[in-house]
Amino acid sequence: MSNDRAGDIAEKLRQQAAAMDAGEKLPSVRTLSRAYGASPVTITAAITVLAEAGIVRPEPGRGTFVAPRTQSGGGTGALRETRDEPDYAWQSSTLGRTRVDPGRAGRFGSAGTAGHVQLSWGYLAPELQPFDELRTIGARCAKSHRAWTMAPPMGLPELREAFAAELGAHRDEVLVMPGGQQSLAFAMRTLADPGSTLITESPGYPGATIAAQAAGLNIAAVQADAEGIIPSQFADALERTRAKLVYLQPGCSNPTGAVLSPERREQVLALAKMHGAFIIEDDWARNMSLEGTTAPQLFTQEPDGHVVTIATLSKPAAPGLRVGAIAARGPAGERLRTARIADDMCVPALTQEIALALLSSAAWPRHLGRLRAGLLERRDAMVEEIRAAMPGTRVATVPASGIHLWVRLPEGADSTALAAAANAAGVMIGDGRQYFVDEPPAPFIRLSYSAASVPQIRAGVHRVAGLLESQASTGR
């Protein structure tokens, strides 16, 4: 092919396009190839010349169209494209199938507006955060030269030591991460190949679902009840899918508040060993105990590296303190630590310094004590208001830790419609459908008590109760 030949054809096509209306479709490349006695490569090169000049607009999979135009002011009579808005149509075919469900991701973590009563936010209200301590610590840390240097990729040694003490790990097994959600996504894509299967409990954390989707994993859901994932169904899923990666919240399930029972812990670990599977243990609520005791971590009960555990400070401290940790043993731990460098080199040193100073100060246990009292008061107020204002509903479990209540609605209720109506009425609640990978067996909503005051909780639940009653009376 010669550039002159493509240029000659481009000029002829330019004249042809000038006689057509904007939006009209040019003949196909094959038809033009026959008409001009040129190869498809030459025709494509000619069309590219016109596209760069704004004469035509190729749309992969559809054809080539005359672009909107106006006469240029240069006196050459060349046609120029007039764009009211960018044309991104070409991206759809280039990008291919989306991995992450837009509907699930769009609803996940929605904070609403300042005017909403927030009963679906997975973080702490400002008055429950250690704001004064963080402000003082942050100002002090910002003055240190070390806060503005490059931190080690695996994290500050002292911070790794602090997390190791909490996780029952050795410092060398710990990797500092920018929060729990990033830890989930990173662990899933590092420990499993795209196209393989992740087993997760259902109902479960929707953030884990979208993390698995982003990693290109297939998802197999296993039913969980008040004692956690059901071992017999877990065994069936491992046998059926040959999955090598499992996601669990054994210490406190979001959304149900369930804790994996001691008997089931033994069975789950035995099954993971039998099938050579990794368990990603999401220990997000360890510092949010309401009744003074926490369940032991699976990580401390299994020495052979089948459990990879995740911790976060964003939940018990402040959502903007994006610091967490992953602990893993053996080659899996080495792989995670090696892959970490490819992401962002390190968590910012200033953020790590603040986290370290908070964890090692007397302010941290004081904060956890205040947090426990504040969450306990809010939990009890929400349970009391639900039982008084929402007859026909049932709180599946009154949680001993965490920040959520899982509420079963009366048969026939529409959780999606209720969540939308509540949002319109100024109350954010969680649609139970979002917490199931597959179809929900019954209507549920998730109500969170960490981000609202007690008066707001009572007012918000009362408003939702009225909407539920209205839905029942109208049948929709």
Backbone hydrogen bonds, N-H to C=O, Kabsch-Sander energy under -0.5 kcal/mol:
donor,donor_aa,acceptor,acceptor_aa,energy
6,A,2,S,-1.9
7,G,3,N,-2.5
8,D,4,D,-2.6
9,I,5,R,-2.2
10,A,6,A,-2.4
11,E,7,G,-2.0
12,K,8,D,-1.9
13,L,9,I,-2.8
14,R,10,A,-2.1
15,Q,11,E,-1.9
16,Q,12,K,-2.1
17,A,13,L,-2.8
18,A,14,R,-1.9
19,A,15,Q,-1.0
19,A,16,Q,-0.6
20,M,17,A,-1.4
23,G,66,V,-3.0
24,E,21,D,-2.1
26,L,64,T,-3.0
32,L,28,S,-2.7
33,S,29,V,-2.3
34,R,30,R,-1.8
35,A,31,T,-2.3
36,Y,32,L,-2.4
37,G,33,S,-0.7
38,A,33,S,-1.5
43,I,39,S,-2.2
44,T,40,P,-2.6
45,A,41,V,-2.1
46,A,42,T,-2.1
47,I,43,I,-2.4
48,T,44,T,-2.2
49,V,45,A,-1.7
50,L,46,A,-1.8
51,A,47,I,-2.6
52,E,48,T,-2.5
53,A,49,V,-1.2
54,G,51,A,-1.3
55,I,50,L,-2.8
56,V,50,L,-0.6
57,R,65,F,-3.1
59,E,63,G,-3.3
62,R,59,E,-2.7
63,G,59,E,-2.2
65,F,57,R,-1.7
66,V,24,E,-2.7
67,A,55,I,-2.2
70,T,80,R,-1.3
72,S,78,A,-1.4
75,G,72,S,-0.6
80,R,70,T,-1.6
82,T,68,P,-0.9
83,R,81,E,-0.6
84,D,82,T,-0.6
88,Y,86,P,-0.7
91,Q,88,Y,-1.5
92,S,88,Y,-0.6
92,S,89,A,-1.0
93,S,89,A,-0.6
94,T,90,W,-1.4
95,L,91,Q,-3.2
96,G,92,S,-1.2
105,A,101,D,-2.6
106,G,102,P,-2.6
107,R,103,G,-1.3
108,F,104,R,-1.6
110,S,107,R,-1.5
116,H,113,T,-1.5
117,V,426,G,-3.1
118,Q,116,H,-0.7
119,L,117,V,-1.1
119,L,428,M,-1.6
122,G,120,S,-0.5
125,A,450,S,-2.3
128,L,125,A,-1.9
129,Q,125,A,-0.7
129,Q,126,P,-1.0
131,F,129,Q,-2.3
134,L,130,P,-2.8
135,R,131,F,-2.8
136,T,132,D,-2.2
137,I,133,E,-3.0
138,G,134,L,-3.2
139,A,135,R,-2.0
140,R,136,T,-1.9
141,C,137,I,-2.9
142,A,138,G,-2.2
143,K,139,A,-0.6
143,K,140,R,-0.9
144,S,141,C,-1.6
147,A,144,S,-0.9
148,W,145,H,-1.6
149,T,146,R,-1.1
151,A,149,T,-0.6
155,G,152,P,-1.6
160,R,156,L,-2.6
161,E,157,P,-2.0
162,A,158,E,-1.9
163,F,159,L,-2.5
164,A,160,R,-2.4
165,A,161,E,-2.0
166,E,162,A,-1.3
167,L,163,F,-2.4
168,G,164,A,-1.1
169,A,164,A,-2.3
173,E,170,H,-2.0
174,V,171,R,-1.8
175,L,326,I,-2.7
176,V,154,M,-2.4
177,M,324,G,-2.8
179,G,177,M,-1.6
183,S,179,G,-1.3
184,L,180,G,-2.2
185,A,181,Q,-2.3
186,F,182,Q,-2.5
187,A,183,S,-2.7
188,M,184,L,-2.5
189,R,185,A,-2.0
190,T,186,F,-1.5
191,L,187,A,-2.4
192,A,188,M,-1.1
195,G,216,G,-3.2
196,S,193,D,-2.1
198,L,218,N,-3.1
199,I,245,L,-2.3
200,T,220,A,-2.3
201,E,247,Y,-0.9
202,S,222,V,-2.3
204,G,435,Y,-2.7
208,A,205,Y,-0.9
209,T,205,Y,-1.1
210,I,206,P,-2.1
211,A,207,G,-1.6
212,A,208,A,-2.3
213,Q,209,T,-2.3
214,A,210,I,-2.4
215,A,211,A,-1.4
216,G,213,Q,-1.6
217,L,212,A,-2.5
218,N,196,S,-3.1
220,A,198,L,-2.8
221,A,219,I,-0.5
222,V,200,T,-2.5
224,A,202,S,-2.1
225,D,228,G,-2.3
228,G,225,D,-2.0
230,I,223,Q,-2.1
234,F,230,I,-2.2
235,A,231,P,-2.8
236,D,232,S,-1.8
237,A,233,Q,-2.2
238,L,234,F,-2.3
239,E,235,A,-2.1
240,R,236,D,-2.6
241,T,237,A,-2.7
242,R,238,L,-1.6
244,K,197,T,-0.6
245,L,197,T,-0.7
246,V,278,F,-2.0
247,Y,199,I,-2.9
248,L,280,I,-2.5
253,S,258,A,-2.2
257,G,253,S,-3.0
259,V,226,A,-0.8
260,L,250,P,-2.3
261,S,227,E,-1.7
265,R,261,S,-2.2
266,E,262,P,-1.7
267,Q,263,E,-1.6
268,V,264,R,-3.1
269,L,265,R,-2.5
270,A,266,E,-2.1
271,L,267,Q,-2.3
272,A,268,V,-2.2
273,K,269,L,-2.2
274,M,270,A,-2.4
275,H,271,L,-2.1
276,G,272,A,-0.7
276,G,273,K,-0.8
277,A,272,A,-2.5
278,F,244,K,-2.8
279,I,306,H,-3.2
280,I,246,V,-3.8
280,I,278,F,-0.5
281,E,279,I,-0.8
281,E,308,V,-3.1
282,D,248,L,-2.7
282,D,280,I,-0.7
283,D,281,E,-0.9
283,D,310,I,-2.2
286,R,283,D,-1.4
288,M,285,A,-2.2
290,L,400,A,-2.9
291,E,400,A,-1.0
300,T,297,Q,-0.5
301,Q,297,Q,-0.6
301,Q,298,L,-1.0
302,E,298,L,-0.7
302,E,299,F,-0.6
305,G,302,E,-0.6
308,V,279,I,-3.0
309,T,307,V,-0.5
309,T,327,A,-2.0
310,I,281,E,-2.6
311,A,325,A,-2.4
313,L,323,V,-2.7
314,S,323,V,-0.6
317,A,313,L,-1.8
318,A,313,L,-0.9
321,L,318,A,-1.7
322,R,320,G,-1.6
323,V,321,L,-2.1
324,G,177,M,-3.1
325,A,311,A,-2.2
326,I,175,L,-2.4
327,A,309,T,-2.4
328,A,173,E,-2.1
332,A,329,R,-0.6
333,G,329,R,-0.7
333,G,330,G,-0.5
334,E,330,G,-1.8
335,R,331,P,-2.6
336,L,332,A,-2.3
337,R,333,G,-2.3
338,T,334,E,-2.3
339,A,335,R,-2.7
340,R,336,L,-1.5
341,I,337,R,-0.6
341,I,338,T,-0.9
342,A,339,A,-1.3
343,D,339,A,-0.6
343,D,340,R,-1.4
344,D,340,R,-0.9
345,M,340,R,-0.5
345,M,341,I,-0.7
346,C,344,D,-2.6
350,L,147,A,-0.8
352,Q,348,P,-1.9
353,E,349,A,-2.7
354,I,350,L,-2.2
355,A,351,T,-2.2
356,L,352,Q,-2.8
357,A,353,E,-2.5
358,L,354,I,-2.4
359,L,355,A,-2.6
360,S,356,L,-1.9
361,S,358,L,-1.2
364,W,358,L,-0.5
364,W,361,S,-0.9
366,R,362,A,-1.2
367,H,363,A,-2.6
368,L,364,W,-2.4
369,G,365,P,-1.9
370,R,366,R,-2.2
371,L,367,H,-3.0
372,R,368,L,-2.3
373,A,369,G,-1.8
374,G,370,R,-2.5
375,L,371,L,-2.8
376,L,372,R,-2.4
377,E,373,A,-2.1
378,R,374,G,-1.8
379,R,375,L,-3.1
380,D,376,L,-2.4
381,A,377,E,-1.9
382,M,378,R,-2.3
383,V,379,R,-2.6
384,E,380,D,-2.4
385,E,381,A,-2.3
386,I,382,M,-2.5
387,R,383,V,-2.2
388,A,384,E,-1.7
389,A,385,E,-2.9
390,M,386,I,-2.3
393,T,390,M,-1.7
394,R,408,R,-1.8
396,A,394,R,-0.7
396,A,406,W,-2.3
402,G,288,M,-1.7
405,L,447,L,-2.9
407,V,405,L,-0.7
407,V,445,I,-2.8
408,R,394,R,-3.1
408,R,406,W,-0.6
409,L,443,P,-2.6
413,A,410,P,-2.1
415,S,413,A,-0.7
418,L,414,D,-2.2
419,A,415,S,-2.5
420,A,416,T,-2.1
421,A,417,A,-2.5
422,A,418,L,-2.6
423,N,419,A,-2.2
424,A,420,A,-2.2
425,A,421,A,-1.5
426,G,423,N,-1.5
427,V,422,A,-3.1
428,M,117,V,-2.6
429,I,427,V,-0.6
430,G,446,R,-2.4
431,D,429,I,-0.5
432,G,430,G,-0.5
432,G,444,F,-1.9
434,Q,431,D,-1.8
435,Y,432,G,-1.7
436,F,433,R,-1.5
445,I,407,V,-2.1
446,R,430,G,-2.1
447,L,405,L,-2.5
447,L,445,I,-0.5
448,S,119,L,-2.6
449,Y,403,I,-2.1
450,S,403,I,-0.5
457,I,453,S,-2.6
458,R,454,V,-2.4
459,A,455,P,-2.4
460,G,456,Q,-3.1
461,V,457,I,-2.7
462,H,458,R,-2.0
463,R,459,A,-2.0
464,V,460,G,-2.3
465,A,461,V,-2.5
466,G,462,H,-1.7
467,L,463,R,-1.8
468,L,464,V,-2.6
469,E,465,A,-2.2
470,S,466,G,-2.1
471,Q,467,L,-2.4
472,A,468,L,-2.1
473,S,469,E,-2.0
474,T,470,S,-1.9
475,G,471,Q,-1.4
476,R,471,Q,-1.2
